[in-house]
Amino acid sequence: MHTFGNVNVRTGDILLKQGTGAATHKIIQLGQKLGRMSGGHSNIAHAAIYVGSVTGQSHAIAESVGGGLRFANPNPASSYNWHVWHLQGNEELRHFAADMASNIVAKAATDNGFGSYSKKGAAKSAFLSSNLAKRPVIGNVADTLLTDFTSPNGSCRSFFCSNFAVLAYAMAAHALGQPGSGIQLNYKFTSPAEMQKYFTRSHNWVHKGTISNAY
């Protein structure tokens, strides 16, 4: 756990960033404004997962950005605002999702071509109907994707921010035998705004507050 101001951020918490002037964020925000007819917050343009202390990192988040998958440490000079969402009542899943995210980021450091940023996927998720995002991927996600990750010709070798965060939870839930837990969204199509809308309506996710001077 790490405290920013009066907000405690715990392992596995999801952080949603308000939009910046970055070109990709502008595309995502525009798509969310035009493509989401059933709500959501178009100013939410990025998602990350808090993983805590990992090798060489302290109080880190794992995220997919323009340069690919990475860990990021706290940056007091940051002026971004992040909304912190916490899954209550399932510490095992939160920690396993954070472990999944950490392992995927670590793999990117040793597997050439794995972990790049999918601009196409990010833009597509923002413009697609929210109905697609509401359909969780069924089946054994963990085994299927772990196999796919190891193949140079795999279909899941690049990521975008919300895709990566939801995927970590989907893999963790299936590996733990809890397919109905975590984030019940389709990792292939979910945008940051769709995540926030889902959390707002879920009884399992709690908004812990908004932090700044964080990442």
C-alpha positions in Angstrom: 0.0 0.0 0.0 1.1 3.5 -0.7 -0.6 6.8 0.3 -1.0 9.8 -1.9 -2.5 12.7 0.1 -5.3 11.0 2.0 -5.9 8.1 -0.5 -4.5 4.7 0.1 -3.5 2.8 -3.1 -3.4 -1.0 -2.7 -2.0 -3.8 -4.8 -4.3 -4.6 -7.7 -6.1 -1.2 -7.6 -7.0 0.2 -11.0 -6.0 3.8 -11.7 -7.8 5.8 -14.4 -6.2 8.9 -15.6 -7.9 12.0 -16.8 -7.0 13.0 -20.4 -3.9 14.9 -21.3 -2.9 16.7 -24.5 -1.2 13.5 -25.9 -2.3 12.7 -29.4 -3.4 9.2 -28.5 -5.4 10.5 -25.6 -7.1 13.0 -27.8 -8.1 10.2 -30.2 -9.4 8.1 -27.4 -11.4 11.0 -25.9 -12.9 11.8 -29.3 -13.9 8.3 -29.9 -15.5 8.0 -26.5 -17.5 11.1 -27.1 -18.7 9.9 -30.5 -19.0 6.2 -29.9 -20.4 5.8 -26.5 -24.1 6.4 -26.5 -24.8 4.9 -23.1 -22.7 6.9 -20.8 -19.1 6.8 -19.6 -16.7 9.7 -19.1 -14.9 10.8 -22.2 -12.2 12.6 -20.2 -10.8 9.4 -18.8 -8.1 8.4 -21.3 -5.7 6.0 -19.6 -5.8 3.0 -17.3 -3.1 1.3 -15.2 -2.8 -1.3 -12.4 -1.0 -0.7 -9.1 1.5 -3.5 -8.6 3.5 -2.2 -5.7 7.1 -3.2 -5.2 8.6 -5.3 -7.9 12.2 -5.9 -9.0 13.9 -2.5 -9.3 10.7 -0.7 -8.6 8.9 0.8 -5.6 5.2 1.6 -5.4 4.9 1.0 -9.1 2.1 0.9 -11.6 2.1 -1.4 -14.6 0.8 0.1 -17.8 0.7 0.0 -21.6 1.9 3.3 -23.1 3.2 4.5 -26.5 6.6 3.0 -25.9 5.1 -0.4 -24.8 4.6 -2.1 -21.5 6.4 -0.7 -18.6 6.6 -0.1 -14.8 6.3 3.5 -13.6 7.4 4.8 -10.2 5.7 7.7 -8.4 6.5 11.1 -9.9 5.9 14.0 -7.5 6.2 16.4 -10.4 3.3 14.9 -12.2 0.2 17.1 -12.6 -2.1 14.3 -13.8 -5.2 13.3 -11.8 -5.9 9.6 -11.3 -9.1 8.0 -10.1 -8.4 5.1 -7.8 -10.7 2.1 -7.9 -10.5 -0.8 -5.4 -12.0 -4.3 -5.7 -13.3 -5.0 -2.2 -13.6 -8.4 -0.6 -11.2 -10.4 -2.9 -7.6 -9.7 -1.9 -6.5 -12.9 -3.5 -7.7 -11.9 -6.9 -6.3 -8.3 -6.6 -2.9 -9.6 -5.8 -2.9 -12.3 -8.5 -4.0 -9.7 -11.1 -1.1 -7.5 -10.1 1.2 -10.5 -10.4 -0.1 -11.3 -13.8 0.4 -7.7 -14.9 3.9 -7.6 -13.5 4.8 -10.9 -15.2 3.5 -9.7 -18.6 5.6 -6.4 -18.3 8.7 -8.4 -17.3 8.2 -10.7 -20.3 8.3 -7.6 -22.6 11.8 -6.9 -21.4 13.1 -10.2 -22.6 10.9 -11.2 -25.5 11.7 -9.1 -28.6 8.5 -7.9 -30.3 6.3 -8.6 -27.3 4.5 -5.8 -25.4 4.4 -3.1 -28.0 1.6 -0.5 -27.9 -1.5 -1.1 -30.1 -2.6 2.3 -31.3 -5.1 0.6 -33.6 -6.6 -1.3 -30.7 -6.8 1.8 -28.5 -8.6 3.9 -31.1 -10.9 1.0 -32.1 -11.9 0.4 -28.5 -12.9 4.1 -28.1 -15.1 4.1 -31.2 -16.8 0.7 -30.9 -20.2 0.2 -29.4 -20.1 -0.3 -25.7 -22.2 -3.5 -26.2 -19.0 -5.2 -27.3 -17.2 -4.2 -24.2 -19.9 -5.7 -22.0 -19.4 -9.2 -23.3 -16.6 -10.8 -21.3 -14.4 -13.3 -23.1 -15.4 -16.8 -22.0 -13.3 -20.0 -21.9 -9.9 -20.6 -20.3 -8.4 -17.2 -20.9 -5.3 -17.8 -18.8 -4.2 -21.0 -20.6 -5.1 -19.8 -24.1 -3.2 -16.5 -23.7 -0.2 -17.9 -22.0 0.2 -20.2 -25.0 -0.4 -17.3 -27.4 2.2 -15.2 -25.6 4.9 -17.8 -26.3 4.3 -17.9 -30.0 6.1 -15.3 -32.2 3.0 -15.4 -34.4 0.5 -15.1 -31.5 -2.4 -12.7 -31.9 -1.9 -11.1 -28.4 1.5 -9.6 -28.6 0.6 -5.9 -28.4 -1.6 -4.1 -25.9 -3.3 -0.8 -25.1 -3.9 0.6 -21.6 -7.4 -0.6 -20.7 -7.0 -3.8 -22.6 -3.9 -4.7 -20.5 -5.5 -3.9 -17.2 -8.7 -5.8 -17.9 -6.7 -8.7 -19.4 -4.6 -9.0 -16.2 -7.8 -9.4 -14.2 -9.4 -11.8 -16.7 -6.4 -14.1 -16.6 -6.1 -14.0 -12.8 -9.8 -14.7 -12.4 -9.8 -17.7 -14.7 -6.5 -19.1 -13.2 -8.1 -18.9 -9.8 -11.3 -20.5 -10.9 -13.3 -17.3 -10.4 -14.4 -16.5 -14.0 -17.3 -14.3 -12.7 -15.1 -12.1 -10.6 -12.9 -9.1 -11.2 -13.8 -6.9 -14.2 -16.6 -8.4 -16.3 -15.7 -6.6 -19.5 -14.2 -7.7 -22.8 -10.5 -7.0 -22.7 -10.4 -6.9 -26.5 -12.6 -3.8 -26.8 -12.8 -2.0 -23.5 -11.9 1.7 -23.3 -10.9 3.6 -20.2 -14.2 5.3 -20.1 -16.0 2.0 -20.3 -14.0 0.8 -17.3 -15.0 3.8 -15.2 -18.7 3.3 -16.2 -18.5 -0.3 -15.2 -16.8 0.5 -11.8 -19.4 3.2 -11.1 -22.2 0.7 -11.5 -20.5 -2.3 -9.8 -21.2 -3.1 -6.1 -17.7 -4.8 -5.9 -15.6 -1.8 -7.0 -15.2 1.2 -4.7 -13.9 4.6 -5.7 -11.2 5.4 -3.1 -10.6 8.9 -4.3 -8.6 11.0 -6.8 -4.8 11.4 -6.5 -2.4 13.9 -8.1 1.3 14.4 -8.1 1.5 10.6 -8.4 2.4 9.2 -11.8 
